[in-house]
C-alpha cells in the first residue's frame, strides 16, 4: 500500500477508498499521536470535528467521532463549517487536535480527512508518517469513564465569523474596522461549507451581498459552481451590476475573484493586491511574500518592481505555510486561490481573503480591475502528459536537454516548468511566454518529448 496521506490529508472516493473503517482507524491513530503531544485537561485530550455538507460526510463524521472517543478523546462536533474555521477554532479553544472531513474542491463522490495539531496547524510529513505507522500497532482501549465524551457546539462557529470580521480592525486591533458599505459583491459559495458564514461576515461589515450556489443539499457541492466553475459567477456579477464576485470552493479554504466586468482575478493577482496593501501598512514582514513555483512570472516581476521579494515553494499550501513559518512571513499563497494571512489564520481562508480584498477596494477607492493591474499576467499553458514514468522527469538526459533548449528560446520573457503529479502517473508541462501562441507551441513540443522519452 502506498502512502495514505497526500498533499492535503487523506482523500479518496467515499465508501470505496475512504471507508468508515479507514476513517475510524485513522482517527484512533491520530488520537494517539496528536493527543499524546497535546496538553491534557483532566487526563485526556479534546478534539474539534467539522465537515463540509457532502452526504458522505455524515457517516464519515460518525466514524471519526467514534474513533476519537474510543481512544479516550473528548469530542466537540461543530457540524458544517469551513476548513479554516476548524483550524482557527482548534487554536482558539486550545483543543489538542482538529479534524475536518472534506474533499475541498473535488466532486461530491470524493471526500477526505484533514488533521490539525494543537494551535490549528497542518501536519508535517513526519507527523503524518507517524500516524500511518500507528495504524498497525496494538493499543490499550479505555473502558468505563475512560472513554471520550461527545458534545455538539455549533455556536462556536459564531466566534469564527466574529474573528473574520474582527480581522478588518487595525493591526493592533485598536483602530476602526474598514467598512464595506457601498460595495456590492456576488459570492458563489459552491453549495459548500461557507454558505452561511461567508455571507454573514460580508454583510456584517456592510457589504451588499448577492449569494449564489448557497443552498447545499449534500449532493450539489462544487457541482458546476465555486472556484472551479466560475461562469455563473461572471454572469451574476454583470447581471447585478456588482463591484466584484468572490468564488469559494467546497470547504472555503480558497478564494478567486472576478471584477465588475466579469474578468478573472486569480490567486496571483489577489496576492499582489494584498502584498502592496500590506507593504504600505508596514505589515508585510521582510517585504516578502511566499508563493509556489506555479505562480505566474508576471507576479514575480511585479513584486520585484515594487521592492517585494518572492520566496517560491513546491506546489501545495502546506509548503507555502512551512516557508512562511520558517521565515516568519505574513503573506503567502497559490495561484489557485489559497491565500494565507498568518496574522489571522494558520491556513488558507477564502472568506478572510475576500474581506481583505474588499477592504483594499474600500480604503483605496479603486475598483478591483484597477487594483489587479499591478501585475501583467503572462500567457500560461499547462499540458498534462498521462501514462508516463514520472520518476524520470527530472533526470532523463534527452528531456532535460529539451527543457534547457526551450528555456533558452524563451529567454527572460518566459519560463518552463516540468512537474510530476503527486497522485497520478503523469507529468505536467507548464510554459509561460509573451504570447499564448508561443507558449502553446513550446508546451506541445515539450509534451511530445515527455511522451517519447518517458512513455510506458
N, C-alpha and C positions, 0 to 999 in steps of 0.2 A: 504494500500500500504506500502511495506517495504521501508527501507532507499534507496533513489535514488543513492547516492554516494557509490561506492565500495572502494576497496583498492587503486585504481588509477583512480579517476574521475568517470564519468558516462559512462557505457558501455552496449551494447546490440546489437541485430540484427538490422541492419539499415533498416528503414522504417517499422519495426514491433514493436520492443521495443523502439528503439531510432528513433523517427519520427521527421519530420521537425517541427511539433507543439511543441514537447518536447524541441527540440533544441532552438527554438525561445524563449519559455517561460523561459527556464533555463538561457539563455543569458541575458534576461531582469532582472531576479532576481540577477544574478551575477553582472550585471552592477550597480545595486543599492547598493549591499553590498560592492563590491570591489571598485567601483567608489567613493563612499562616503568616503572610507578610504584612497583614493589616494590624490595626490597633483594636484589640478585642474590648468589648464592653460587656461586663457580666459574664465573661468566659467564652463568648462566641462572637463571630463576625456578623456583619449586616451587609445585605446586597440590595440594590435597586434593580428592578427589571422593567423594561419598557419594550414596546413593539410598534411596528407600523400597522396599517389597517388590513394588510392582506390576510385572506381567510386562513391560510396555513399557520399564521402567527398565533392563532388561538390554541391549537393543540401543541405547538412548539413552546409557547409560553408555559403551558401546563407542565410539560416535560422539564423545562429549565427550572421552574419553581420547585418541582418535586425533587429534582436532583440536588439543588442547593439546600433545601430543607432537610433532606435525608442525610446530608453531610454535616448537619448541625449549624446551618447558616439561617439567620433570621432574614426574611424576605419582605421587601416593600414592593408591591405591584403598582406601577404607575399608569398602566393602561397604554393607550395610544399616545405617543409622544415622539418628537423628533430625536434623532440620534444625538445631536449636540445638547438637547435637553437632558438626556440621561447622563452625558458626560459632565455637564455643569452641575447638575444636582448631586451626582456622586461626590464631587468635591465640596459642594456647599453644605451638605448634611453630614459630611465626614464618614460616608459609607466606606466599607473596605473594598468593595468592588461594585461595578455596574455591568449590566448585561442589556444589550439591545438586540432585538430579533427583527432583522430587516435584510433585504437584498438590495437596498438603496434604489438605483435607477433600473435594476433588472426587471424583466417581465414578471407578471404576477405569479406564475407557477414556481418561480425560484424563491428561495428565502435564505437567510443567513443568521449567524450569531456572532456578535462583536462583544468583546470584553473590554472593560476599562478597569485599570488598577486604582488604588487609593489616590485621590486627587483628581480623578476623572481623566487620566492619561491613557493613551493607547499602549498596547503591549509591544515590547521589542521582540525580536526573533528568538532570543534566548529564553524569555519567559514563555513564549508560545511553545517552544520545543519542550520545555519542562512540563507544561500542561499535557502535551501529547504523550510524553513518557509516563506520566502518572495514570493515563488511561489503562495501562497494562499492569498496574501494581495493585496488590490487595490492600484493603483498608478496613479499619475498625469502625463499624457502624454504631452511631449513638442510638440509645433507646430511651424510652420514658421521657423525662423532662429534657433530655439532651438533644432531642430533635429540634430543628428550626421551626419558628412560628412564622405564619404568613398573614400579612395585612394588606389592605388596599388603601392607597393615599394619593388619589388623583389630584387633590388640592395642591400638591407640591408643584404641579405644572404652572399654577398661577404665579408662583415665585420665580419660575424660569422666565415667564413673559415679562414680569416686572424687571428682571435683570436685563433683558433685551432693551427695554425702554430706558432703563437707567444708564445704559452704556452711552447714551447721547448726552449725558452730562459732561462737564469739563473733565480733563484728565485726572484731576484730583477729586472729582465728584462734587465740587463746591461751586460750579458755575451753572447758569441756567441751561436747561436742556434745549437742544436745537428743535424748533418747531417745524413740522412738515405741513403746516397749513398752506393751502394753495397748490399743493402737489396732488395730482390725480394719478393713481397707479393701478394698473391691472396686474393682479397676481395669479399665476397659474400654480395651483397647489398640488398638481399631479395626482389628485384624489389620494393624497398621501397623509403623512403624519402631521404636517403643519397646516392642515386645512382649517384649523381653528386658531392656533397660536400665532401664525404669521399675520393673519387678518387683524387679530386683536391688538398685536403690537403696533402695526402700522396705524390703525385707527386711533389708538391711544395717543399717538404723537401728532394727531391732527390731519393725517393724510386722508384724502377721499379714496376709498378702496373699492375696486370692482373685482370680485373674486370669481374665477372660473375654475372648473375641474376641482371643486372643493366639496364634493359630496361622495366620500368614499363608501363603497358598499362591500368591500372585501375582495372584489374581483376586478375593479376598474383602475387600480393603482398603476400609474405610468402608461395607461392604455391610450396611445396617440395623444399624449399630453405631457406637460412638465418639461424639464430641461433637455430631454432627448427628442421631443416633438413640439416645435415651437410655432407651427403655422397658425394654430388657433390663437395664440397669444399675440402674434403680429397683427392678425385681423382685428382682434378685440381692441388693441391699443388705438389703431386708426379709427375704428368704428366709434369709440367713446371719446375720441379727441384727448386721450390721456397723455400725460407728460412722459411716461415710461411704462414698460412692462417688466415684471420680475417672474422668472421661471425657476421653480424649485424642483427637486426630484423627490422620489417616494419617501425618503427619510429626512429630507430637508437639510442635508449637510452641504449642499452645493447651490449656487445661485448663478444664473445667467440673466442677461437683461436685453431689452430692445428699446431703442429710442422712440421718440414721438412719431417718426416716420415708419416704424416697424423694422428698422435695421438692427441686426445683431450687435450686441456689445458683449464680447466673450470674457472669459476669466482673466486673460492677459490685460485687456483694456480696463476691466474693473480694478485689477491690481495696480495698474498705472495711475488711475484716478485717485485711489486711496493713498498710494505712496506719496504723490505730490501733496495731498492734503495733510498727511501726517508729517511730511518734512517741513511744511510751512508752520505747522503747530509745534514743531520741536519734539514730536513723539516717535519719529522713525529712528529707532535705535541704530546708531552707527551709520546712518544714512544708507541702510542696506535693506533689500527685500530679497526673500528666498523664493525661487521658482524652480521648475523642473526643466530637464533638457528638451521637453516638448514646447516650451514657451517660444512664441514667435520671435524671430530675430528682430523684428520691428520693436518689440517690447524692450529687448536688451538695449537696442540703440537709443530708444527714447529715454530710458533710465540713465544711461551714460551721459546723454546730452544735458540732463538735469542734475548731474552730480550725484547720482544714486548708484551704488554698487549692486550687482545682481549675483547672488550665490545660487548655482544651479545644482539640482539633485537628480537622482533617479525618479522615474515616474511613480507617483503614489503619494497621497497626502501624508502618510506616515513618515516618509523620508523627508518631506518638507518640514514636518514637525520636529524630527530629530535634528535637522540642521538649525532650525530656529532655537531649539533648546540649547544646543551646543554653543551657539553664538549669542544667545540672549536677545535675539531679534524679535521685533514687534509685529512684523507683517510677512506673510508668505502665502503661496497658493499655486493653483494649477490653471491651465487654460480651460479645463473642463468646468471650472466654477467653484472648486474647493478653495475657499479663502479663509485663512486663519488670522484672526486679530488676537494675539496672545495676551493682551491686557484684559480681555474679556472672555476668552474661550480657550479650551485645550484642544479643540478640533475645529474642522470647518463647520460653519454655521450659516446657512443660506439666508435666514431672516435677519440675523445680525449684520451680515454683509449688505443686504438690501437697505437696511436702516441707515447705515453709514454712507452708502452711495447716495441715497436721497438727501441725507444731511449735507453732503458736499454740494449737491444741487441747490439746496435751500440757502446755505450760507454764502455761496459764491454768486447766486443769482444767474447761473449759467445752465443751459439745457444739457441733457446727457449727451447729445450729439456733439456739442461744443467741447465738453469735458473729454470725451473719448478721442478727440483729435490730438490728444497729447502724444499718441503713437500712430504710426502708419503701419498697418498690418501687411506684411509681405505675403503674396500668394503662397499657400502651403498645400501640398498634395501628399496624401497618405495612401499607400498601396499595401494591402495585406497579401503576402505570398504564403499560401497554405501548403500543408503536407510536405514540409522540408525538415532537414536536420538542423534545428535552430542552434544546437550546441556549437556549430562551427561558424556561426555568423560573425564572430569577432576574430577568427583565426585563419580562415581559408585564404590562401595567398592570392588566388585569382580574383576573389570577391573584394579583398582588401585593396588590390590594385585598381579595380574598377571604381571603388569608392574614392580613392585618392585622386583618380583622374577626373571624376565628376566634381569633386570639391575644388580642384584647380580650375576647372571650366567655369564654375560659378563665381569663384573669387570671393571678395569681401561682401558682395551683394547677395549672397545666398549661402546655403549650407545643406549638408546631407546627414541624416541620422538613420542608422540601422538598429532596430531594437527587437530582440527576440521576445515573443509573448511569454508572460509568466505562467499561463494556464493552458495554452494550446500549441500545437505543432506548427507554428507559423512565425514568420519574420515580418515586421512592419518596416516599410521603407518610407521615410519622410524626407521630402525635399522642399526647400524654400528658394525662391528665385524672384527676380524683378518682375517677371510676368508669369501668369498662370500657365501659359502655353509652354514656356521654357521649363517650369517646374514639372509639368506633366510629362514632357519628353524625357527629362532626366530620370524621373521616378520610374517610368515604364521601362526605360533601358536598364536601370539597376535591378528592377524586379525580374527582368529576364535573366540577368546574370545570377541572381539568387536562385531562380528555378533551375538553371543549368548546373550550377555548382553544388547546391545543397539538396536538390530534389531526391526523393526516396526512390 
